[in-house]
Amino acid sequence: MPLQRTVLKPFYFNTSAHLTRITPYQARNLAEFLQALRECPEDSIFHHTFQTLEEHHFIPEGFSNDFAHWALTECNEPALAELLAGVDVREFTSVAELRARLVQVVEQFLERNPATVGRSARDPLYFCTSDSVVLPTSFVAHSLQEFTEGLRRVSVHSIHHHFIEARLRIKLMSNDFSQWLYEDAGLTQPARALNRIDIYTATLEDIRAQIIRIIERVLT
């Protein structure tokens, strides 16, 4: 018989719509890219690394963040692209730390490759940010069983909202699903297991399936 576990409060599944805005920061070469990385708003760093994962999950080729993709396709710098793509955003507990690591990667690359500093990109990189409008869905979970059913039925946009986009709101430390499991369902280990899911190589559908499997192990 499935385990019945009391939760302190229900989980409300939401989704979000985004209005992308172009900031004043742009890069026409790697020198300008480095300067913009240092000065742009934190939510622009988040937008080009975490938030656009939703788009990259539907692209069969290329890198998982916009900076690496631009370095490859517009600057023809595959070595830099690999380095930028190799920055694992899950290792950072603040956008400031993530920014510092990206800046370090570019600084070190330019020190080793000074001829690339002023070389013009084919197209500039426009640093963007986005305004999010949170929208409720019809799915509410009053138990782990209902939580699992909600995970199965919500759109991938809701998965992205709670599992990836929420990380900016809670300073990259976790995600909405893990927070609820830990704080309201008293499930520390499953909450930690969710945070270990690879958000790079997994599609949003893969992420959904992995989350469901983790919760189902608790219910059996």
N, C-alpha and C positions, 0 to 999 in steps of 0.2 A: 504494500500500500504506500503511495507517495507520502513523503514527509509533509506535515502541515506545520508551518512556522508562522508565528505571529510577527507582524511588522509594526513599527511604531507609527508610521504614517504612509499614506499611499504614494506611489510614484506616478507623476503626471507626465506622459509622453508629449513632448512638444517638437516642433520643427521650426525652421527659420528661413526667411527670405533675405537676400543680401542686395544692397545697392553699392556697387563698387565705385569708389571715387579715386581720381588720380591726384596724387599729392604734388607739391612743387618740385619734388626730387626726381631727377632722371640721370641716366648714365649713358653717355655716348662712347665711352671707352672705359678701361679698367680703372684708371685713376679716378674718374668721376664715380664709378661704381663703389670704390672703396670709401670715398668721401660721403656718398649718399648712405651707405651702410652705417657709417658713424653717426649721421645726423638725423635720419628719418625717424618718424614716430615709431614707438614700439609696436603698435597695432599693424603697421606696415610690414615689419619683420614677421609678425605672426601670420599676416595675410599670405605672404609669399612662401611660407614654409608649411604651416599647419593647414590654413584654411583652403588653400588650393589643392590639397590632397584629394578633395572631393572631385575635382576635375581630372587630376592625374590618374585617378583610379579607373577612368574610362579611356585612357590613352595607352595603347599597347606598347609603345616605345617611348624612350626618353627617360628623364629623371623625375624624381618625385617632388622636387621643389623648383620654383620659378628661377631662382638664381643660377642653379646648375644648368637648367635648360637654356637660359639665355647665354651663359658662358660657352655652351657647346654650339648652339645653332646660330647665334649672332656674332660671337667673337671667335669662333673656330678654335677654342681652347679646351680640348677634351681633357687634358690633365687637370686643369682648374675645375672643370665641370665634375670630374670624378671626386675631387677633394671636397667640393661643396656638397655633393650628393652624399658623401660619406659622413657628414655631420649628423649624428643621430639625435633628433630633437627630443627623444624620450629621456636623454641623459640630463636635461636641464630643468631646473626648478624656477627659472625666471627668464623672461624674454631678454632682459639685460645680459644674462650669462650667455644666452644663445647668440645675441648680437656680437658679444665680445669674441666668441669662438669663430664666427663667420668673418669678422674683421681680421682676426689673427690668420686665418687660412689665406685670405686674399693678400695681406701684407707679406706673408712668407713667400707666396707664389711670385709676387712682383719683385721681391728682393732677389729671388733666384732667376727671374726672367725679366730683366729690366727693359728689354726691347719691346715688351708687350704693353708697357704702361700707357702710352698715348695712342696705340693703334685703334683706329675707329671701328666700332661695331657696325655690322650691316644695318641694323635697326637699333635704336636706343631702347633701354629698359626704363619704363615709366613705373616708378614706385607707387603702388596703389594701397588703399585701405578699403574697408567696407563697413557700412552701417547695416546692422542686423535688426530685423523685425521678427520677434518671437511669435509664433503662431501655435495655438493649442491644437491637439488632435483629439479624437474621440476615445483614445485609449488611456485607461487609468488602471494601475495595478494595486490591489489591496492585499496581495499575497505573492509568494514566489511563483506559484502556478500562473497567476494572471500576468506577472512580470514577463515570464517566458512567452506566454501567448502574445503579449503586446510586442515583444521583440520580433516575433515571427511576422506580425501583421503590419507594423509601421513601415513607412518608406525608408529607403536608404538615406534620405535627407534628414530624417529624424535621428537615425543612427549617427550620422555625421555631427548633427547639432549637439547631441549628448556626449558622444565619445571623443570627438576631436575639437570641435569649436569651443566646448565648455572649458577647455584647458586654459584659455586666456583668462576667463573669469575667475578661476580658482588657482591662478598663478602657476600653471603647468604641473601642479602637484598630482593631479588625478583626473578623473572624469566623473560625469554625473552618475553613471551606473555604479561605479565603484563606491562613490560617496554614499549612495543610498544603501547599497549592500552592507557597507561598514557601519554607518550611523543608525540606520533604521531597521535593518534585518539582522544585525549582529554577526555578519559573516566576514570575518577578517581575511581569511585565506582566499576565498573566491574574489574578494575585492582586489587583493594583490595580484591574483592570477589575471584578472582583466587588464590591469595596468601593464602586464608583461606582453600583451598581444602586440605583434609587429604591425604597426600601422603603415609601413612602407610597402612590404611585399604582398600584403593581403589586400584584396579589394574590400569594399564596404560590405558586400554580400558575404565574403569570407569572414570578416570581423563579426558580422551578425551571427554566423554559424558557430564561430568559436565561443562567443559569449553565451549562446544558448547551451552549448555542450557543457560549459563550466557550471551553469546554473542547474542543468539536469543532473549532474553528478551529485549535487547537494540534495536533490529531491528524491533520489533513488535510495 
